[in-house]
Amino acid sequence: MRSLMALVVAATLAVPAVAAERGYEQSQVRVQTADLDLSTAVGQRQLDKRLSLAMVRLCGAPVFYSRDELADLDACYADAMKASAPQVEAARAQRSVAVASTR
């Protein structure tokens, strides 16, 4: 059974149930964003690095580098990024608005 892994961005954001009817196992990893200034390129790069590390925790890393294994990992990464995309964008927008409103 394939596992669908969902990234949870920020301390309090929750990922909606994704494709539960397709027989996926649901897992979550929290990605902290409160300490990042997402209005800067440095903050964006740090978030991208944290998301990449979270995907490895969720989906794993290749062991044998077989075509099937790499395809499964690519699918897992794509599913995780798709599931987390609304939260990632919301976190980026919220931090940008918060920074803009305090200036």
ZALUM-282455 format. One record per residue: residue number from 0; residue in three letters; x, y, z of N, C-alpha, C in turn. Coordinates in steps of 0.02 Angstrom, whole numbers, plus 50000, padded with zeros to 5 digits. Example, Ala and Ser with C-alpha at 12.3 -4.5 7.8 and 13.67 -1.06 7.14 Angstrom:
REM ZALUM-282455
<rec resi="0" resn="ALA" n_east="50660" n_north="49716" n_up="50390" ca_east="50615" ca_north="49775" ca_up="50390" c_east="50660" c_north="49835" c_up="50390"/>
<rec resi="1" resn="SER" n_east="50642" n_north="49888" n_up="50354" ca_east="50684" ca_north="49947" ca_up="50357" c_east="50645" c_north="50002" c_up="50394"/>
***
This chain:
REM ZALUM-282455
<rec resi="0" resn="MET" n_east="50042" n_north="49941" n_up="50000" ca_east="50000" ca_north="50000" ca_up="50000" c_east="50044" c_north="50062" c_up="50000"/>
<rec resi="1" resn="ARG" n_east="50031" n_north="50107" n_up="49954" ca_east="50069" ca_north="50170" ca_up="49952" c_east="50048" c_north="50214" c_up="50009"/>
<rec resi="2" resn="SER" n_east="50094" n_north="50254" n_up="50031" ca_east="50078" ca_north="50302" ca_up="50084" c_east="50074" c_north="50371" c_up="50055"/>
<rec resi="3" resn="LEU" n_east="50021" n_north="50406" n_up="50072" ca_east="50015" ca_north="50476" ca_up="50053" c_east="50035" c_north="50517" c_up="50114"/>
<rec resi="4" resn="MET" n_east="50085" n_north="50556" n_up="50107" ca_east="50110" ca_north="50595" ca_up="50163" c_east="50091" c_north="50668" c_up="50153"/>
<rec resi="5" resn="ALA" n_east="50067" n_north="50698" n_up="50205" ca_east="50047" ca_north="50768" ca_up="50200" c_east="50091" c_north="50810" c_up="50245"/>
<rec resi="6" resn="LEU" n_east="50116" n_north="50863" n_up="50220" ca_east="50156" ca_north="50909" ca_up="50260" c_east="50109" c_north="50957" c_up="50296"/>
<rec resi="7" resn="VAL" n_east="50124" n_north="50970" n_up="50357" ca_east="50085" ca_north="51019" ca_up="50395" c_east="50130" c_north="51079" c_up="50405"/>
<rec resi="8" resn="VAL" n_east="50111" n_north="51134" n_up="50377" ca_east="50151" ca_north="51194" ca_up="50379" c_east="50129" c_north="51238" c_up="50437"/>
<rec resi="9" resn="ALA" n_east="50177" n_north="51262" n_up="50474" ca_east="50167" ca_north="51304" ca_up="50533" c_east="50142" c_north="51262" c_up="50592"/>
<rec resi="10" resn="ALA" n_east="50142" n_north="51293" n_up="50649" ca_east="50126" ca_north="51257" ca_up="50710" c_east="50052" c_north="51239" c_up="50715"/>
<rec resi="11" resn="THR" n_east="50008" n_north="51279" n_up="50686" ca_east="49937" ca_north="51267" ca_up="50697" c_east="49897" c_north="51250" c_up="50635"/>
<rec resi="12" resn="LEU" n_east="49928" n_north="51251" n_up="50577" ca_east="49891" ca_north="51235" ca_up="50516" c_east="49881" c_north="51160" c_up="50510"/>
<rec resi="13" resn="ALA" n_east="49825" n_north="51140" n_up="50484" ca_east="49810" ca_north="51068" ca_up="50475" c_east="49799" c_north="51054" c_up="50401"/>
<rec resi="14" resn="VAL" n_east="49822" n_north="50996" n_up="50380" ca_east="49813" ca_north="50976" ca_up="50310" c_east="49746" c_north="50941" c_up="50304"/>
<rec resi="15" resn="PRO" n_east="49705" n_north="50958" n_up="50255" ca_east="49642" ca_north="50923" ca_up="50247" c_east="49655" c_north="50850" c_up="50226"/>
<rec resi="16" resn="ALA" n_east="49607" n_north="50808" n_up="50241" ca_east="49614" ca_north="50738" ca_up="50221" c_east="49620" c_north="50735" c_up="50145"/>
<rec resi="17" resn="VAL" n_east="49670" n_north="50698" n_up="50122" ca_east="49683" ca_north="50695" ca_up="50050" c_east="49678" c_north="50622" c_up="50027"/>
<rec resi="18" resn="ALA" n_east="49632" n_north="50610" n_up="49983" ca_east="49627" ca_north="50546" ca_up="49949" c_east="49622" c_north="50487" c_up="49996"/>
<rec resi="19" resn="ALA" n_east="49587" n_north="50494" n_up="50051" ca_east="49580" ca_north="50438" ca_up="50097" c_east="49545" c_north="50379" c_up="50065"/>
<rec resi="20" resn="GLU" n_east="49499" n_north="50394" n_up="50018" ca_east="49462" ca_north="50340" ca_up="49986" c_east="49506" c_north="50300" c_up="49937"/>
<rec resi="21" resn="ARG" n_east="49564" n_north="50325" n_up="49920" ca_east="49608" ca_north="50289" ca_up="49874" c_east="49652" c_north="50238" c_up="49909"/>
<rec resi="22" resn="GLY" n_east="49644" n_north="50228" n_up="49974" ca_east="49682" ca_north="50178" ca_up="50010" c_east="49751" c_north="50201" c_up="50033"/>
<rec resi="23" resn="TYR" n_east="49760" n_north="50266" n_up="50036" ca_east="49824" ca_north="50293" ca_up="50059" c_east="49826" c_north="50294" c_up="50135"/>
<rec resi="24" resn="GLU" n_east="49885" n_north="50284" n_up="50161" ca_east="49897" ca_north="50293" ca_up="50232" c_east="49913" c_north="50366" c_up="50243"/>
<rec resi="25" resn="GLN" n_east="49884" n_north="50398" n_up="50293" ca_east="49894" ca_north="50469" ca_up="50305" c_east="49947" c_north="50478" c_up="50359"/>
<rec resi="26" resn="SER" n_east="49993" n_north="50523" n_up="50347" ca_east="50044" ca_north="50542" ca_up="50396" c_east="50054" c_north="50617" c_up="50391"/>
<rec resi="27" resn="GLN" n_east="50081" n_north="50646" n_up="50445" ca_east="50093" ca_north="50717" ca_up="50445" c_east="50160" c_north="50732" c_up="50477"/>
<rec resi="28" resn="VAL" n_east="50191" n_north="50785" n_up="50455" ca_east="50251" ca_north="50813" ca_up="50485" c_east="50239" c_north="50888" c_up="50492"/>
<rec resi="29" resn="ARG" n_east="50253" n_north="50915" n_up="50549" ca_east="50245" ca_north="50986" ca_up="50559" c_east="50308" c_north="51023" c_up="50537"/>
<rec resi="30" resn="VAL" n_east="50298" n_north="51077" n_up="50502" ca_east="50353" ca_north="51118" ca_up="50478" c_east="50344" c_north="51187" c_up="50509"/>
<rec resi="31" resn="GLN" n_east="50389" n_north="51206" n_up="50552" ca_east="50385" ca_north="51270" ca_up="50586" c_east="50400" c_north="51327" c_up="50539"/>
<rec resi="32" resn="THR" n_east="50359" n_north="51379" n_up="50542" ca_east="50370" ca_north="51438" ca_up="50500" c_east="50371" c_north="51502" c_up="50542"/>
<rec resi="33" resn="ALA" n_east="50353" n_north="51497" n_up="50605" ca_east="50346" ca_north="51558" ca_up="50646" c_east="50411" c_north="51597" c_up="50652"/>
<rec resi="34" resn="ASP" n_east="50467" n_north="51562" n_up="50649" ca_east="50532" ca_north="51596" ca_up="50657" c_east="50561" c_north="51621" c_up="50591"/>
<rec resi="35" resn="LEU" n_east="50525" n_north="51611" n_up="50536" ca_east="50551" ca_north="51631" ca_up="50470" c_east="50519" c_north="51696" c_up="50448"/>
<rec resi="36" resn="ASP" n_east="50559" n_north="51738" n_up="50416" ca_east="50532" ca_north="51798" ca_up="50383" c_east="50520" c_north="51780" c_up="50311"/>
<rec resi="37" resn="LEU" n_east="50459" n_north="51759" n_up="50295" ca_east="50443" ca_north="51735" ca_up="50229" c_east="50436" c_north="51790" c_up="50177"/>
<rec resi="38" resn="SER" n_east="50445" n_north="51851" n_up="50198" ca_east="50445" ca_north="51906" ca_up="50149" c_east="50513" c_north="51916" c_up="50118"/>
<rec resi="39" resn="THR" n_east="50563" n_north="51878" n_up="50140" ca_east="50631" ca_north="51884" ca_up="50113" c_east="50649" c_north="51821" c_up="50075"/>
<rec resi="40" resn="ALA" n_east="50697" n_north="51827" n_up="50030" ca_east="50722" ca_north="51769" ca_up="49992" c_east="50755" c_north="51718" c_up="50039"/>
<rec resi="41" resn="VAL" n_east="50789" n_north="51742" n_up="50090" ca_east="50822" ca_north="51697" ca_up="50138" c_east="50769" c_north="51656" c_up="50174"/>
<rec resi="42" resn="GLY" n_east="50716" n_north="51688" n_up="50196" ca_east="50662" ca_north="51652" ca_up="50230" c_east="50629" c_north="51601" c_up="50185"/>
<rec resi="43" resn="GLN" n_east="50619" n_north="51619" n_up="50121" ca_east="50589" ca_north="51573" ca_up="50072" c_east="50634" c_north="51512" c_up="50062"/>
<rec resi="44" resn="ARG" n_east="50700" n_north="51523" n_up="50057" ca_east="50746" ca_north="51467" ca_up="50048" c_east="50747" c_north="51422" c_up="50109"/>
<rec resi="45" resn="GLN" n_east="50743" n_north="51451" n_up="50169" ca_east="50741" ca_north="51411" ca_up="50230" c_east="50678" c_north="51369" c_up="50232"/>
<rec resi="46" resn="LEU" n_east="50621" n_north="51398" n_up="50212" ca_east="50559" ca_north="51360" ca_up="50210" c_east="50564" c_north="51303" c_up="50160"/>
<rec resi="47" resn="ASP" n_east="50591" n_north="51317" n_up="50101" ca_east="50599" ca_north="51264" ca_up="50050" c_east="50644" c_north="51207" c_up="50077"/>
<rec resi="48" resn="LYS" n_east="50696" n_north="51224" n_up="50113" ca_east="50741" ca_north="51173" ca_up="50141" c_east="50703" c_north="51131" c_up="50193"/>
<rec resi="49" resn="ARG" n_east="50664" n_north="51165" n_up="50236" ca_east="50626" ca_north="51129" ca_up="50287" c_east="50574" c_north="51083" c_up="50254"/>
<rec resi="50" resn="LEU" n_east="50542" n_north="51107" n_up="50201" ca_east="50493" ca_north="51065" ca_up="50166" c_east="50526" c_north="51004" c_up="50134"/>
<rec resi="51" resn="SER" n_east="50585" n_north="51013" n_up="50106" ca_east="50622" ca_north="50957" ca_up="50076" c_east="50640" c_north="50906" c_up="50129"/>
<rec resi="52" resn="LEU" n_east="50664" n_north="50928" n_up="50186" ca_east="50681" ca_north="50882" ca_up="50240" c_east="50619" c_north="50846" c_up="50266"/>
<rec resi="53" resn="ALA" n_east="50563" n_north="50881" n_up="50270" ca_east="50501" ca_north="50850" ca_up="50292" c_east="50478" c_north="50797" c_up="50243"/>
<rec resi="54" resn="MET" n_east="50486" n_north="50809" n_up="50178" ca_east="50466" ca_north="50759" ca_up="50129" c_east="50509" c_north="50696" c_up="50134"/>
<rec resi="55" resn="VAL" n_east="50573" n_north="50705" n_up="50148" ca_east="50616" ca_north="50646" ca_up="50157" c_east="50594" c_north="50607" c_up="50219"/>
<rec resi="56" resn="ARG" n_east="50576" n_north="50642" n_up="50272" ca_east="50551" ca_north="50608" ca_up="50332" c_east="50487" c_north="50570" c_up="50317"/>
<rec resi="57" resn="LEU" n_east="50443" n_north="50598" n_up="50277" ca_east="50379" ca_north="50567" ca_up="50261" c_east="50385" c_north="50511" c_up="50210"/>
<rec resi="58" resn="CYS" n_east="50420" n_north="50525" n_up="50157" ca_east="50421" ca_north="50479" ca_up="50100" c_east="50482" c_north="50432" c_up="50101"/>
<rec resi="59" resn="GLY" n_east="50533" n_north="50451" n_up="50136" ca_east="50594" ca_north="50412" ca_up="50137" c_east="50643" c_north="50435" c_up="50083"/>
<rec resi="60" resn="ALA" n_east="50699" n_north="50402" n_up="50082" ca_east="50750" ca_north="50417" ca_up="50032" c_east="50763" c_north="50353" c_up="49993"/>
<rec resi="61" resn="PRO" n_east="50787" n_north="50359" n_up="49932" ca_east="50800" ca_north="50299" ca_up="49893" c_east="50853" c_north="50254" c_up="49925"/>
<rec resi="62" resn="VAL" n_east="50841" n_north="50189" n_up="49920" ca_east="50888" ca_north="50140" ca_up="49947" c_east="50926" c_north="50108" c_up="49890"/>
<rec resi="63" resn="PHE" n_east="50890" n_north="50082" n_up="49842" ca_east="50921" ca_north="50046" ca_up="49786" c_east="50923" c_north="50088" c_up="49722"/>
<rec resi="64" resn="TYR" n_east="50889" n_north="50143" n_up="49721" ca_east="50884" ca_north="50186" ca_up="49663" c_east="50858" c_north="50149" c_up="49601"/>
<rec resi="65" resn="SER" n_east="50811" n_north="50103" n_up="49613" ca_east="50780" ca_north="50069" ca_up="49557" c_east="50728" c_north="50116" c_up="49526"/>
<rec resi="66" resn="ARG" n_east="50710" n_north="50102" n_up="49465" ca_east="50661" ca_north="50143" ca_up="49430" c_east="50595" c_north="50145" c_up="49468"/>
<rec resi="67" resn="ASP" n_east="50572" n_north="50087" n_up="49491" ca_east="50508" ca_north="50085" ca_up="49528" c_east="50512" c_north="50124" c_up="49593"/>
<rec resi="68" resn="GLU" n_east="50566" n_north="50116" n_up="49629" ca_east="50574" ca_north="50151" ca_up="49693" c_east="50575" c_north="50227" c_up="49682"/>
<rec resi="69" resn="LEU" n_east="50612" n_north="50249" n_up="49632" ca_east="50615" ca_north="50320" ca_up="49618" c_east="50548" c_north="50347" c_up="49595"/>
<rec resi="70" resn="ALA" n_east="50511" n_north="50308" n_up="49557" ca_east="50444" ca_north="50329" ca_up="49535" c_east="50397" c_north="50336" c_up="49595"/>
<rec resi="71" resn="ASP" n_east="50400" n_north="50287" n_up="49642" ca_east="50358" ca_north="50291" ca_up="49702" c_east="50376" c_north="50352" c_up="49744"/>
<rec resi="72" resn="LEU" n_east="50441" n_north="50366" n_up="49752" ca_east="50462" ca_north="50424" ca_up="49790" c_east="50440" c_north="50489" c_up="49757"/>
<rec resi="73" resn="ASP" n_east="50448" n_north="50492" n_up="49691" ca_east="50425" ca_north="50552" ca_up="49655" c_east="50350" c_north="50563" c_up="49664"/>
<rec resi="74" resn="ALA" n_east="50312" n_north="50509" n_up="49661" ca_east="50239" ca_north="50514" ca_up="49670" c_east="50223" c_north="50537" c_up="49741"/>
<rec resi="75" resn="CYS" n_east="50258" n_north="50510" n_up="49790" ca_east="50247" ca_north="50530" ca_up="49860" c_east="50263" c_north="50603" c_up="49869"/>
<rec resi="76" resn="TYR" n_east="50321" n_north="50626" n_up="49843" ca_east="50340" ca_north="50696" ca_up="49849" c_east="50288" c_north="50741" c_up="49815"/>
<rec resi="77" resn="ALA" n_east="50266" n_north="50722" n_up="49756" ca_east="50217" ca_north="50762" ca_up="49720" c_east="50151" c_north="50765" c_up="49758"/>
<rec resi="78" resn="ASP" n_east="50128" n_north="50709" n_up="49785" ca_east="50066" ca_north="50708" ca_up="49825" c_east="50073" c_north="50752" c_up="49887"/>
<rec resi="79" resn="ALA" n_east="50130" n_north="50747" n_up="49920" ca_east="50141" ca_north="50786" ca_up="49982" c_east="50143" c_north="50861" c_up="49966"/>
<rec resi="80" resn="MET" n_east="50176" n_north="50880" n_up="49912" ca_east="50180" ca_north="50950" ca_up="49894" c_east="50111" c_north="50976" c_up="49873"/>
<rec resi="81" resn="LYS" n_east="50074" n_north="50935" n_up="49837" ca_east="50007" ca_north="50955" ca_up="49816" c_east="49962" c_north="50965" c_up="49877"/>
<rec resi="82" resn="ALA" n_east="49966" n_north="50919" n_up="49925" ca_east="49924" ca_north="50923" ca_up="49985" c_east="49942" c_north="50983" c_up="50028"/>
<rec resi="83" resn="SER" n_east="50006" n_north="51000" n_up="50030" ca_east="50028" ca_north="51055" ca_up="50073" c_east="50028" c_north="51123" c_up="50039"/>
<rec resi="84" resn="ALA" n_east="50020" n_north="51125" n_up="49973" ca_east="50024" ca_north="51188" ca_up="49936" c_east="49979" c_north="51243" c_up="49963"/>
<rec resi="85" resn="PRO" n_east="49916" n_north="51230" n_up="49978" ca_east="49874" ca_north="51284" ca_up="50005" c_east="49900" c_north="51312" c_up="50070"/>
<rec resi="86" resn="GLN" n_east="49927" n_north="51269" n_up="50113" ca_east="49953" ca_north="51293" ca_up="50177" c_east="50018" c_north="51331" c_up="50169"/>
<rec resi="87" resn="VAL" n_east="50060" n_north="51307" n_up="50124" ca_east="50123" ca_north="51342" ca_up="50111" c_east="50108" c_north="51412" c_up="50085"/>
<rec resi="88" resn="GLU" n_east="50063" n_north="51417" n_up="50037" ca_east="50046" ca_north="51483" ca_up="50009" c_east="50013" c_north="51527" c_up="50062"/>
<rec resi="89" resn="ALA" n_east="49970" n_north="51498" n_up="50103" ca_east="49937" ca_north="51538" ca_up="50156" c_east="49989" c_north="51563" c_up="50206"/>
<rec resi="90" resn="ALA" n_east="50037" n_north="51521" n_up="50224" ca_east="50089" ca_north="51542" ca_up="50271" c_east="50131" c_north="51598" c_up="50241"/>
<rec resi="91" resn="ARG" n_east="50148" n_north="51591" n_up="50177" ca_east="50186" ca_north="51644" ca_up="50144" c_east="50147" c_north="51708" c_up="50141"/>
<rec resi="92" resn="ALA" n_east="50084" n_north="51705" n_up="50123" ca_east="50042" ca_north="51764" ca_up="50118" c_east="50031" c_north="51796" c_up="50186"/>
<rec resi="93" resn="GLN" n_east="50018" n_north="51756" n_up="50236" ca_east="50005" ca_north="51782" ca_up="50303" c_east="50066" c_north="51818" c_up="50330"/>
<rec resi="94" resn="ARG" n_east="50124" n_north="51788" n_up="50322" ca_east="50185" ca_north="51820" ca_up="50347" c_east="50200" c_north="51884" c_up="50308"/>
<rec resi="95" resn="SER" n_east="50186" n_north="51884" n_up="50243" ca_east="50198" ca_north="51944" ca_up="50203" c_east="50151" c_north="52000" c_up="50224"/>
<rec resi="96" resn="VAL" n_east="50088" n_north="51982" n_up="50236" ca_east="50039" ca_north="52032" ca_up="50258" c_east="50057" c_north="52058" c_up="50326"/>
<rec resi="97" resn="ALA" n_east="50077" n_north="52013" n_up="50372" ca_east="50095" ca_north="52034" ca_up="50440" c_east="50155" c_north="52081" c_up="50438"/>
<rec resi="98" resn="VAL" n_east="50204" n_north="52066" n_up="50397" ca_east="50262" ca_north="52109" ca_up="50392" c_east="50243" c_north="52177" c_up="50361"/>
<rec resi="99" resn="ALA" n_east="50202" n_north="52175" n_up="50310" ca_east="50182" ca_north="52237" ca_up="50276" c_east="50139" c_north="52281" c_up="50322"/>
<rec resi="100" resn="SER" n_east="50099" n_north="52250" n_up="50364" ca_east="50054" ca_north="52289" ca_up="50406" c_east="50089" c_north="52319" c_up="50467"/>
<rec resi="101" resn="THR" n_east="50149" n_north="52296" n_up="50483" ca_east="50183" ca_north="52323" ca_up="50541" c_east="50232" c_north="52378" c_up="50522"/>
<rec resi="102" resn="ARG" n_east="50238" n_north="52392" n_up="50458" ca_east="50286" ca_north="52443" ca_up="50436" c_east="50253" c_north="52511" c_up="50434"/>
***
